[in-house]
Amino acid sequence: MNFLNLIEKRWVIWILFIINVLGTVYGYIWYKYQLVETPPEFLIFVPDSPTASLFFVFVLGAFLLKRNWPLFEALAVITLFKYGVWAVIMNILTYIVTGSLHWTGYMLIVSHAAMAIQGLLYAPYYRIKFWQLIVAAIWTLHNDVIDYVFSMMPWYGVLANYLPQIGYFTFWLSIISIAIAYLIGFKLKKNKDLSLNW
């Protein structure tokens, strides 16, 4: 059994669906203290990682219904990679700056690395159109503006001292994530008709 055969198994998708639902709920709970202090017009832009995993919940749910929801696929593949990598780097930087990391930091590194990877794994099954990629790109870059112009970025303790550098890094991480979504969606996909056969 090759890897593609494994990840397209219905039971595997169900497991990922459940994990992502639970992870999304936990993520929103993790942001609860920041959300309480967030102006209402910015609420949707603050919990970045759980919203990314929520997009993927819709992707997996569509797969289980034997359908594709390409706009959610575009949003998921960009934001899962971006915020997955972002959280890994932020936790590593926290360790470098402070010399220690709470056990939850290690948990976040593992879970967000997995988050970044899972969106890419299902790329052969996506049906993203160019306009959907553009919408997802606008959402992603707009979120950066909200985070670093209106100061709605996630709270990360001591790293608040490095916000200009983090904002610059985040912008280019967004560009890289969008470029990866474009490459896997339009340039590197060898079989655009690959589908889940149940």
C-alpha positions as CSV (number, residue, x, y, z in Angstrom):
1,M,0.0,0.0,0.0
2,N,1.5,3.3,-1.0
3,F,1.1,6.5,1.0
4,L,-1.6,8.0,-1.3
5,N,-3.6,4.8,-0.8
6,L,-3.4,5.3,3.0
7,I,-4.4,8.9,3.2
8,E,-7.4,8.5,1.0
9,K,-8.8,5.8,3.2
10,R,-12.1,6.9,4.7
11,W,-11.2,5.9,8.2
12,V,-8.0,8.0,8.0
13,I,-10.0,11.0,6.9
14,W,-12.5,10.4,9.7
15,I,-9.6,10.3,12.2
16,L,-8.1,13.5,10.8
17,F,-11.6,15.1,10.8
18,I,-12.1,14.3,14.5
19,I,-8.6,15.5,15.5
20,N,-9.1,18.7,13.6
21,V,-12.5,19.4,15.2
22,L,-11.0,18.9,18.6
23,G,-7.9,20.9,17.8
24,T,-10.0,23.7,16.5
25,V,-12.2,23.8,19.6
26,Y,-9.1,23.7,21.8
27,G,-7.5,26.5,19.7
28,Y,-10.5,28.8,20.2
29,I,-10.4,28.1,23.9
30,W,-6.7,28.9,24.0
31,Y,-7.5,32.4,22.5
32,K,-10.4,33.1,24.9
33,Y,-8.5,35.7,27.1
34,Q,-7.3,37.6,24.0
35,L,-10.8,37.4,22.4
36,V,-12.4,39.0,25.5
37,E,-10.2,42.1,24.9
38,T,-10.5,42.2,21.1
39,P,-12.8,44.8,19.5
40,P,-15.8,43.0,17.8
41,E,-14.7,44.0,14.3
42,F,-11.4,42.2,14.7
43,L,-12.7,39.0,16.3
44,I,-12.6,36.9,13.2
45,F,-9.0,37.7,12.5
46,V,-7.4,37.0,15.9
47,P,-7.6,33.1,16.3
48,D,-5.4,32.4,13.3
49,S,-4.5,28.7,13.8
50,P,-7.9,27.4,14.9
51,T,-9.5,29.2,12.0
52,A,-6.9,27.5,9.7
53,S,-7.8,24.1,11.1
54,L,-11.5,25.0,10.8
55,F,-11.0,25.6,7.1
56,F,-9.5,22.1,6.9
57,V,-12.4,20.6,8.8
58,F,-14.7,21.8,6.0
59,V,-12.3,20.3,3.4
60,L,-12.3,16.9,5.2
61,G,-16.0,17.1,5.7
62,A,-16.5,17.7,2.0
63,F,-14.2,14.7,1.3
64,L,-16.4,12.5,3.5
65,L,-19.4,13.7,1.6
66,K,-17.5,12.8,-1.7
67,R,-17.4,16.4,-2.6
68,N,-14.8,19.2,-3.0
69,W,-15.2,22.7,-1.6
70,P,-12.3,24.5,-3.4
71,L,-12.5,27.8,-1.7
72,F,-12.0,26.1,1.7
73,E,-9.2,24.0,0.1
74,A,-7.4,27.2,-1.0
75,L,-7.9,28.9,2.4
76,A,-6.8,25.7,4.2
77,V,-3.6,24.9,2.3
78,I,-2.3,28.5,2.6
79,T,-3.3,29.1,6.3
80,L,-2.4,25.7,7.6
81,F,1.1,25.9,6.2
82,K,1.6,29.6,7.2
83,Y,0.3,29.4,10.8
84,G,1.7,25.9,11.3
85,V,5.2,27.1,10.4
86,W,4.7,30.4,12.2
87,A,3.8,28.8,15.5
88,V,6.8,26.4,15.3
89,I,9.2,29.3,14.7
90,M,7.6,31.4,17.5
91,N,8.0,28.6,20.0
92,I,11.5,28.0,19.0
93,L,12.3,31.7,19.3
94,T,10.6,31.7,22.8
95,Y,13.0,29.0,23.8
96,I,16.0,30.9,22.4
97,V,15.1,34.2,24.1
98,T,14.1,32.8,27.5
99,G,16.2,29.6,27.7
100,S,13.1,27.5,28.5
101,L,9.8,26.4,27.1
102,H,6.7,25.2,28.9
103,W,5.5,21.7,28.0
104,T,2.6,23.3,26.1
105,G,5.2,25.0,23.8
106,Y,6.5,21.6,22.8
107,M,3.0,20.4,22.3
108,L,2.3,23.4,20.0
109,I,5.5,22.7,18.0
110,V,4.4,19.2,17.3
111,S,0.7,19.9,16.6
112,H,1.5,22.9,14.4
113,A,4.1,21.1,12.4
114,A,1.5,18.4,11.8
115,M,-1.0,21.1,10.8
116,A,1.4,22.5,8.2
117,I,2.0,19.1,6.7
118,Q,-1.5,17.8,6.6
119,G,-2.8,20.5,4.3
120,L,-0.1,19.7,1.8
121,L,-0.7,15.9,1.9
122,Y,-4.2,16.2,0.4
123,A,-3.1,18.7,-2.3
124,P,-3.5,16.1,-5.1
125,Y,-7.2,15.9,-4.3
126,Y,-7.9,19.7,-4.3
127,R,-9.8,21.4,-7.1
128,I,-8.7,25.0,-6.6
129,K,-9.4,27.5,-9.3
130,F,-7.2,30.6,-9.7
131,W,-9.9,33.0,-8.4
132,Q,-10.2,31.0,-5.2
133,L,-6.5,31.1,-4.7
134,I,-6.7,34.9,-5.1
135,V,-9.5,35.2,-2.5
136,A,-7.5,33.0,-0.1
137,A,-4.3,35.1,-0.7
138,I,-6.3,38.4,0.0
139,W,-7.7,36.9,3.2
140,T,-4.2,35.9,4.3
141,L,-2.5,39.2,3.6
142,H,-5.4,41.2,5.0
143,N,-5.0,39.2,8.2
144,D,-1.4,40.3,8.4
145,V,-2.5,43.9,8.1
146,I,-5.0,43.4,10.9
147,D,-2.4,41.7,13.1
148,Y,0.5,44.0,12.7
149,V,-1.0,47.4,11.7
150,F,-4.0,47.2,14.2
151,S,-2.0,45.2,16.8
152,M,-4.2,42.1,16.8
153,M,-1.4,39.6,16.6
154,P,-1.5,36.5,18.9
155,W,-0.1,37.2,22.4
156,Y,3.3,35.6,22.7
157,G,4.8,36.9,25.9
158,V,8.4,38.0,25.6
159,L,8.3,38.0,21.8
160,A,6.2,41.2,22.0
161,N,9.6,43.0,22.1
162,Y,10.3,41.8,18.5
163,L,7.0,42.7,16.8
164,P,8.5,44.6,13.8
165,Q,10.7,41.7,13.0
166,I,7.9,39.2,13.5
167,G,5.6,41.2,11.4
168,Y,8.2,41.3,8.6
169,F,8.8,37.6,8.8
170,T,5.1,36.9,8.9
171,F,4.5,38.9,5.7
172,W,7.1,36.9,3.8
173,L,5.8,33.7,5.2
174,S,2.4,34.6,3.8
175,I,4.0,35.2,0.4
176,I,5.8,31.8,0.6
177,S,2.6,30.0,1.6
178,I,0.6,31.6,-1.3
179,A,3.4,30.6,-3.7
180,I,3.4,27.0,-2.4
181,A,-0.4,26.8,-2.8
182,Y,0.0,28.1,-6.4
183,L,2.7,25.6,-7.2
184,I,0.9,22.6,-5.8
185,G,-2.4,23.7,-7.2
186,F,-1.4,24.7,-10.7
187,K,2.2,23.8,-11.5
188,L,3.3,20.6,-9.8
189,K,0.0,18.7,-9.8
190,K,0.6,15.9,-12.4
191,N,-2.9,14.4,-12.1
192,K,-5.7,17.0,-11.8
193,D,-8.3,14.2,-11.9
194,L,-7.0,12.3,-8.8
195,S,-10.0,11.7,-6.6
196,L,-11.0,9.7,-3.5
197,N,-12.5,6.4,-4.7
198,W,-14.8,4.9,-2.1
